[in-house]
């Protein structure tokens, strides 16, 4: 049985870095937690700090993934459209 040959586009897309999920809900979550903390005048606990840092680190990884994906597609376009 003959295997179907992939087009250039299909090969590039297969090698492309994955684009992360939408991060706006994570940003909204951090803002909500900080606002709630200010409104209730509660103490800023170590637990709350770890939660916020964990969410921000997740956002950092998503941002890096977007940057990597953008660079990958820029390089593909530059190499193949000139």
Phi and psi in degrees as GROMACS dihedral restraints (atoms count N, CA, C in turn):
[ dihedral_restraints ]
;  ai    aj    ak    al  type     phi  dphi    fc
    3     4     5     6     1   -84.2    20    10
    4     5     6     7     1   132.6    20    10
    6     7     8     9     1   -82.9    20    10
    7     8     9    10     1   141.7    20    10
    9    10    11    12     1   -74.4    20    10
   10    11    12    13     1   130.1    20    10
   12    13    14    15     1   -78.0    20    10
   13    14    15    16     1   134.1    20    10
   15    16    17    18     1   -77.1    20    10
   16    17    18    19     1   144.8    20    10
   18    19    20    21     1   -76.0    20    10
   19    20    21    22     1   165.3    20    10
   21    22    23    24     1   -56.3    20    10
   22    23    24    25     1   -44.9    20    10
   24    25    26    27     1   -58.1    20    10
   25    26    27    28     1   -44.3    20    10
   27    28    29    30     1   -65.2    20    10
   28    29    30    31     1   -39.0    20    10
   30    31    32    33     1   -65.3    20    10
   31    32    33    34     1   -43.5    20    10
   33    34    35    36     1   -63.3    20    10
   34    35    36    37     1   -45.5    20    10
   36    37    38    39     1   -64.1    20    10
   37    38    39    40     1   -37.0    20    10
   39    40    41    42     1   -64.5    20    10
   40    41    42    43     1   -35.3    20    10
   42    43    44    45     1   -86.0    20    10
   43    44    45    46     1   -10.7    20    10
   45    46    47    48     1   -65.9    20    10
   46    47    48    49     1   143.4    20    10
   48    49    50    51     1   -62.8    20    10
   49    50    51    52     1   147.7    20    10
   51    52    53    54     1   -72.5    20    10
   52    53    54    55     1   141.6    20    10
   54    55    56    57     1   -89.2    20    10
   55    56    57    58     1   130.3    20    10
   57    58    59    60     1   -69.7    20    10
   58    59    60    61     1   164.1    20    10
   60    61    62    63     1   -63.4    20    10
   61    62    63    64     1   167.1    20    10
   63    64    65    66     1   -61.8    20    10
   64    65    66    67     1   132.0    20    10
   66    67    68    69     1  -100.4    20    10
   67    68    69    70     1    -4.5    20    10
   69    70    71    72     1   -56.1    20    10
   70    71    72    73     1   -40.8    20    10
   72    73    74    75     1   -61.5    20    10
   73    74    75    76     1   -34.5    20    10
   75    76    77    78     1   -67.4    20    10
   76    77    78    79     1   -41.1    20    10
   78    79    80    81     1   -63.4    20    10
   79    80    81    82     1   -45.7    20    10
   81    82    83    84     1   -59.9    20    10
   82    83    84    85     1   -38.4    20    10
   84    85    86    87     1   -63.3    20    10
   85    86    87    88     1   -44.8    20    10
   87    88    89    90     1   -63.4    20    10
   88    89    90    91     1   -44.7    20    10
   90    91    92    93     1   -60.4    20    10
   91    92    93    94     1   -45.2    20    10
   93    94    95    96     1   -61.0    20    10
   94    95    96    97     1   -44.9    20    10
   96    97    98    99     1   -61.6    20    10
   97    98    99   100     1   -42.9    20    10
   99   100   101   102     1   -67.0    20    10
  100   101   102   103     1   -41.3    20    10
  102   103   104   105     1   -65.2    20    10
  103   104   105   106     1   -42.3    20    10
  105   106   107   108     1   -61.8    20    10
  106   107   108   109     1   -39.2    20    10
  108   109   110   111     1   -61.8    20    10
  109   110   111   112     1   -44.3    20    10
  111   112   113   114     1   -66.1    20    10
  112   113   114   115     1   -41.5    20    10
  114   115   116   117     1   -66.7    20    10
  115   116   117   118     1   -37.3    20    10
  117   118   119   120     1   -92.3    20    10
  118   119   120   121     1    -6.7    20    10
  120   121   122   123     1    54.6    20    10
  121   122   123   124     1    31.1    20    10
  123   124   125   126     1   -78.0    20    10
  124   125   126   127     1   161.1    20    10
  126   127   128   129     1   -72.4    20    10
  127   128   129   130     1   145.9    20    10
  129   130   131   132     1   -84.7    20    10
  130   131   132   133     1   103.2    20    10
  132   133   134   135     1   -86.5    20    10
  133   134   135   136     1   164.4    20    10
  135   136   137   138     1   -63.0    20    10
  136   137   138   139     1   -36.6    20    10
  138   139   140   141     1   -62.3    20    10
  139   140   141   142     1   -47.2    20    10
  141   142   143   144     1   -62.3    20    10
  142   143   144   145     1   -41.5    20    10
  144   145   146   147     1   -59.5    20    10
  145   146   147   148     1   -46.7    20    10
  147   148   149   150     1   -62.3    20    10
  148   149   150   151     1   -38.6    20    10
  150   151   152   153     1   -61.2    20    10
  151   152   153   154     1   -47.7    20    10
  153   154   155   156     1   -66.9    20    10
  154   155   156   157     1   -43.4    20    10
  156   157   158   159     1   -62.2    20    10
  157   158   159   160     1   -41.1    20    10
  159   160   161   162     1   -60.1    20    10
  160   161   162   163     1   -44.2    20    10
  162   163   164   165     1   -65.4    20    10
  163   164   165   166     1   -41.9    20    10
  165   166   167   168     1   -66.2    20    10
  166   167   168   169     1   -36.8    20    10
  168   169   170   171     1   -66.0    20    10
  169   170   171   172     1   -36.0    20    10
  171   172   173   174     1   -62.9    20    10
  172   173   174   175     1   -41.9    20    10
  174   175   176   177     1   -64.6    20    10
  175   176   177   178     1   -37.6    20    10
  177   178   179   180     1   -61.9    20    10
  178   179   180   181     1   -44.6    20    10
  180   181   182   183     1   -63.8    20    10
  181   182   183   184     1   -39.9    20    10
  183   184   185   186     1   -64.3    20    10
  184   185   186   187     1   -40.2    20    10
  186   187   188   189     1   -64.1    20    10
  187   188   189   190     1   -42.0    20    10
  189   190   191   192     1   -63.3    20    10
  190   191   192   193     1   -39.8    20    10
  192   193   194   195     1   -63.1    20    10
  193   194   195   196     1   -41.8    20    10
  195   196   197   198     1   -63.3    20    10
  196   197   198   199     1   -41.7    20    10
  198   199   200   201     1   -63.1    20    10
  199   200   201   202     1   -45.1    20    10
  201   202   203   204     1   -61.2    20    10
  202   203   204   205     1   -42.4    20    10
  204   205   206   207     1   -64.8    20    10
  205   206   207   208     1   -44.1    20    10
  207   208   209   210     1   -61.4    20    10
  208   209   210   211     1   -42.0    20    10
  210   211   212   213     1   -66.1    20    10
  211   212   213   214     1   -41.1    20    10
  213   214   215   216     1   -58.8    20    10
  214   215   216   217     1   -50.7    20    10
  216   217   218   219     1   -69.5    20    10
  217   218   219   220     1   -32.9    20    10
  219   220   221   222     1   -62.5    20    10
  220   221   222   223     1   -47.1    20    10
  222   223   224   225     1   -62.7    20    10
  223   224   225   226     1   -41.5    20    10
  225   226   227   228     1   -59.9    20    10
  226   227   228   229     1   -48.0    20    10
  228   229   230   231     1   -63.3    20    10
  229   230   231   232     1   -44.4    20    10
  231   232   233   234     1   -62.1    20    10
  232   233   234   235     1   -43.1    20    10
  234   235   236   237     1   -71.9    20    10
  235   236   237   238     1   -29.1    20    10
  237   238   239   240     1  -109.5    20    10
  238   239   240   241     1    -8.8    20    10
  240   241   242   243     1  -106.7    20    10
  241   242   243   244     1    -5.2    20    10
